[in-house]
């Protein structure tokens, strides 16, 4: 039986799997930041939910990234403020990647 690490290594050799893994990396990194901030604040999902006026299950969905919709910017700001943080959103140019519509002359 393969270990998780062996299975991941094998799967990431497939181009399609690697592309999807890379596509999700930003989302997982962001979710990890939220989890680390809540852990550093030492509060539970239920305590956080109470602070921002929602349910523990809504916090669990947000932190898992498995909800049926993406949280609003307002929700993410409430989450951050409830942990004593500030939400910072940046657009960072990726090398060699541009949208085809951006390269057309107007």
Residue pairs with C-beta under 8 A, 6 or more apart in sequence:
2 10
11 17
11 21
12 18
12 21
27 65
28 65
31 63
31 64
31 65
34 62
34 63
34 79
35 63
37 80
37 83
37 85
38 45
38 48
38 63
38 83
40 83
41 83
41 84
43 51
43 83
44 56
45 56
45 59
45 60
45 63
46 56
46 59
48 59
48 79
48 82
48 83
49 55
49 56
49 58
49 59
51 82
52 75
52 78
52 79
52 81
52 82
53 78
59 79
61 67
62 71
62 75
62 79
71 79
73 87
73 89
76 87
77 87
79 87
80 86
80 87
81 87
